[in-house]
């Protein structure tokens, strides 16, 4: 039996040697793997933050990292071209948070390709407006991925550093507004904030929001999500001294015009601390609130 095993191994080696002789590029790859092993940590590309770039430059200056290796670590500045997408790896450095993937209109394979390259940079990955089917595909790439079905949001939360200086409160007028509010909530958490929700406190039962004045005054930034007449942000704005970011939703009957009535009502708010983002744009509200909370 040992004799047969030896013959089998010898024959396999002869086949491999012949293949490598006829394919020198493969031979070079095998030599690189065998002679220059790279640890998993070394092979990963660091997130492009100011701190990491300073570390790379300092290492090159000290001589502990060669110029060529330093260049490899920085080679994805400012973007990586996948053909169907150009991933902006530089965005963390410029804006303080990685590029976010808008899922609607992209194929599963396209989203997988983008996520795979972003994961190589050891950063948080946020996908908005997507589906459970996409989540199942992403879960194969990263088992820690989380899916929020109400908003259709996927979050791979790797860096849980708290960047915000205070609490962000996300309030919504009705239960039907929760999907947009949840998108804002997940975005704020992904960007390193302590965030809380306050749901179904619309003006049709104004005592509900008035009973939460203590929580409103504890927040450093407040996001208010509402459809119909869009009145809730004005009420909240009149109760607090912090920025209020209003999000109109497309919830409502015919004359609400898919959120336009709420949008116009919020734009015309007489509360001077209210500003407005686009219809159903929970992500935009969460992003801006996070930036304000870092100041």
Legacy VTK file of the C-alpha trace (Angstrom):
# vtk DataFile Version 3.0
C-alpha trace
ASCII
DATASET POLYDATA
POINTS 295 float
0.000 0.000 0.000
2.841 2.392 0.869
4.475 1.518 -2.459
1.278 2.453 -4.330
1.010 5.726 -2.392
4.608 6.596 -3.253
3.985 5.897 -6.944
0.875 8.080 -6.860
2.677 11.010 -5.233
5.597 10.691 -7.640
3.276 10.659 -10.634
1.390 13.687 -9.330
4.636 15.595 -8.843
5.725 14.830 -12.415
2.416 16.156 -13.769
2.707 19.334 -11.644
6.342 19.884 -12.683
5.432 19.555 -16.354
2.520 21.981 -15.966
4.684 24.574 -14.199
7.407 24.195 -16.822
4.908 24.948 -19.587
3.263 27.763 -17.569
6.025 29.995 -16.153
3.550 32.573 -14.845
1.983 29.921 -12.611
5.427 28.825 -11.483
6.234 32.376 -10.397
2.965 32.546 -8.462
3.719 29.276 -6.673
7.238 30.498 -5.829
5.832 33.731 -4.429
3.397 31.842 -2.214
5.967 29.360 -0.969
8.955 31.687 -0.560
7.194 34.871 0.503
4.253 33.910 2.702
2.075 36.850 3.722
-0.042 36.727 6.829
-3.755 37.405 6.541
-3.329 40.621 8.518
-0.505 41.842 6.277
-2.438 41.115 3.106
-5.432 43.161 4.159
-5.687 46.745 2.952
-6.169 49.215 5.758
-9.079 51.614 5.831
-7.982 54.953 4.435
-8.244 57.094 7.550
-5.893 59.921 8.494
-4.407 57.796 11.285
-3.666 54.827 9.030
-2.089 56.962 6.317
0.095 58.677 8.931
1.202 55.233 10.153
2.163 54.189 6.634
4.118 57.400 6.000
5.847 57.167 9.393
6.851 53.554 8.675
8.329 54.550 5.316
10.202 57.417 6.959
11.654 55.092 9.642
12.633 52.522 7.045
10.518 49.738 8.554
8.365 49.799 5.414
9.767 50.060 1.900
8.579 52.744 -0.479
7.100 50.061 -2.773
5.187 48.401 0.081
3.962 51.783 1.246
2.752 52.490 -2.265
0.864 49.180 -2.328
-0.987 50.143 0.845
-2.025 53.461 -0.691
-2.669 52.192 -4.216
-6.471 52.382 -3.925
-6.442 56.128 -3.471
-8.661 57.643 -4.666
-10.827 54.814 -6.130
-10.882 51.229 -7.343
-12.379 50.565 -10.779
-14.426 47.336 -11.013
-15.742 48.128 -14.474
-19.373 48.422 -13.333
-18.509 50.545 -10.274
-15.719 52.809 -9.064
-15.377 52.338 -5.326
-14.393 55.546 -3.562
-11.989 54.211 -0.912
-10.838 57.796 -0.327
-14.232 58.864 1.016
-13.478 57.891 4.621
-10.524 60.263 4.580
-12.475 63.105 2.927
-15.853 62.785 4.618
-15.362 60.625 7.702
-17.387 57.592 6.559
-16.976 55.009 3.758
-19.000 55.048 0.580
-22.538 53.701 1.088
-24.080 51.249 -1.393
-27.511 52.178 -2.735
-28.928 48.737 -3.457
-31.941 49.523 -5.625
-31.192 49.047 -9.324
-28.040 46.971 -8.759
-27.814 43.235 -9.389
-26.889 40.854 -6.573
-23.583 40.099 -8.284
-22.744 43.812 -8.553
-23.507 44.384 -4.867
-21.450 41.319 -3.912
-18.491 42.592 -5.951
-18.578 46.022 -4.318
-18.981 44.593 -0.805
-16.138 42.130 -1.300
-13.690 44.911 -2.160
-14.932 47.145 0.656
-14.506 44.310 3.156
-10.847 44.110 2.191
-10.475 47.597 3.651
-11.691 46.582 7.122
-14.417 49.225 7.280
-18.114 49.380 8.021
-20.308 48.530 5.052
-23.808 50.001 4.745
-26.237 48.963 2.008
-29.551 50.801 1.724
-32.792 50.012 -0.136
-32.139 46.321 -0.683
-33.793 42.938 -0.040
-33.629 39.708 1.947
-32.368 37.967 -1.204
-29.380 40.300 -1.357
-28.803 39.802 2.368
-28.543 36.031 1.914
-25.828 36.583 -0.699
-23.944 39.086 1.489
-24.178 36.763 4.496
-21.984 34.316 2.566
-19.277 36.986 2.343
-19.563 38.153 5.955
-21.474 36.141 8.543
-21.719 39.163 10.876
-23.859 41.100 8.394
-27.170 42.301 9.858
-30.417 42.853 7.971
-33.088 45.367 8.975
-36.180 44.257 7.027
-38.366 47.291 7.759
-35.980 49.619 5.947
-34.292 47.074 3.656
-30.897 48.008 5.099
-27.837 45.780 5.534
-25.043 46.705 7.945
-21.661 45.051 8.404
-20.583 46.722 11.632
-16.823 46.223 12.036
-15.693 49.499 13.571
-17.864 50.399 16.555
-15.849 53.437 17.609
-18.077 56.168 19.046
-17.483 59.372 17.082
-20.578 61.274 18.222
-20.423 63.609 21.208
-24.023 63.122 22.261
-27.217 61.217 21.584
-29.211 61.307 18.358
-32.957 60.813 18.753
-35.037 59.570 15.815
-38.751 60.308 16.170
-41.477 59.410 13.707
-45.101 60.481 13.509
-46.762 57.158 12.692
-46.047 53.447 12.470
-46.111 53.701 8.663
-43.097 56.052 8.877
-40.928 53.493 10.704
-39.109 52.158 7.583
-37.641 55.608 6.848
-36.928 56.225 10.537
-35.134 52.879 10.804
-32.944 53.741 7.825
-31.908 56.901 9.666
-31.314 54.951 12.886
-29.097 52.304 11.256
-27.118 55.007 9.449
-26.399 56.901 12.669
-25.301 53.719 14.429
-23.054 52.739 11.514
-21.389 56.151 11.737
-20.526 55.729 15.410
-23.325 57.386 17.376
-25.474 56.547 20.330
-28.984 56.645 18.889
-32.496 56.010 20.189
-35.904 55.806 18.546
-39.198 57.374 19.508
-41.973 55.983 17.328
-45.652 56.837 16.752
-45.743 60.264 18.401
-47.544 62.250 15.694
-49.590 65.424 16.184
-52.944 63.615 15.899
-52.325 62.719 19.547
-50.014 65.551 20.497
-49.885 64.480 24.156
-47.704 61.568 23.023
-44.803 63.793 21.962
-45.310 66.223 24.847
-44.944 63.352 27.311
-41.434 62.732 25.929
-40.011 66.224 26.521
-37.283 64.890 28.833
-35.961 62.581 26.102
-36.150 65.369 23.537
-34.050 67.704 25.681
-31.404 65.017 26.266
-30.643 64.683 22.555
-27.887 66.605 20.784
-29.523 66.197 17.353
-33.096 65.124 16.562
-34.369 63.536 13.361
-38.129 63.814 12.870
-39.829 61.636 10.251
-43.412 62.352 9.193
-45.829 62.011 6.298
-49.362 63.361 5.847
-49.177 67.110 6.668
-45.599 66.895 7.970
-46.398 68.904 11.104
-44.356 67.018 13.711
-40.938 68.643 13.055
-42.352 72.114 13.773
-43.765 70.914 17.087
-40.460 69.296 18.096
-38.491 72.305 16.876
-40.523 74.550 19.156
-39.664 72.417 22.199
-35.859 72.105 21.876
-32.737 74.203 21.263
-30.862 71.654 19.107
-30.843 71.010 15.332
-33.952 69.220 14.055
-33.618 67.378 10.755
-37.033 66.825 9.174
-37.681 63.900 6.836
-40.919 63.967 4.812
-42.264 60.551 3.865
-44.481 59.477 0.999
-47.089 58.248 3.508
-50.536 59.830 3.144
-53.748 60.101 1.158
-54.169 61.576 -2.326
-53.549 65.269 -1.635
-50.335 64.397 0.189
-48.921 63.886 -3.333
-46.518 61.106 -2.272
-44.765 63.274 0.272
-44.722 66.622 -1.507
-47.292 68.115 0.897
-45.180 67.047 3.896
-42.030 68.362 2.195
-43.578 71.790 1.567
-44.986 71.940 5.091
-41.562 71.209 6.595
-39.824 73.706 4.333
-42.295 76.327 5.559
-41.799 75.493 9.237
-41.807 78.520 11.512
-39.420 76.738 13.907
-36.036 78.221 13.003
-34.003 75.161 14.037
-35.679 72.849 11.491
-33.940 71.859 8.271
-35.254 69.396 5.691
-33.927 66.523 3.560
-35.558 64.843 0.585
-38.685 62.681 0.655
-38.083 59.264 2.305
-34.382 60.106 2.712
-33.717 58.527 6.103
-30.135 57.826 5.087
-29.434 61.474 4.288
-30.899 62.594 7.598
-28.854 60.044 9.536
-25.674 61.035 7.732
-26.060 64.766 8.348
-27.106 64.213 11.975
-23.940 62.150 12.485
-21.734 64.902 11.090
-23.415 67.486 13.336
-22.969 65.205 16.341
-19.206 65.103 15.743
-18.777 68.892 15.904
LINES 1 296
295 0 1 2 3 4 5 6 7 8 9 10 11 12 13 14 15 16 17 18 19 20 21 22 23 24 25 26 27 28 29 30 31 32 33 34 35 36 37 38 39 40 41 42 43 44 45 46 47 48 49 50 51 52 53 54 55 56 57 58 59 60 61 62 63 64 65 66 67 68 69 70 71 72 73 74 75 76 77 78 79 80 81 82 83 84 85 86 87 88 89 90 91 92 93 94 95 96 97 98 99 100 101 102 103 104 105 106 107 108 109 110 111 112 113 114 115 116 117 118 119 120 121 122 123 124 125 126 127 128 129 130 131 132 133 134 135 136 137 138 139 140 141 142 143 144 145 146 147 148 149 150 151 152 153 154 155 156 157 158 159 160 161 162 163 164 165 166 167 168 169 170 171 172 173 174 175 176 177 178 179 180 181 182 183 184 185 186 187 188 189 190 191 192 193 194 195 196 197 198 199 200 201 202 203 204 205 206 207 208 209 210 211 212 213 214 215 216 217 218 219 220 221 222 223 224 225 226 227 228 229 230 231 232 233 234 235 236 237 238 239 240 241 242 243 244 245 246 247 248 249 250 251 252 253 254 255 256 257 258 259 260 261 262 263 264 265 266 267 268 269 270 271 272 273 274 275 276 277 278 279 280 281 282 283 284 285 286 287 288 289 290 291 292 293 294
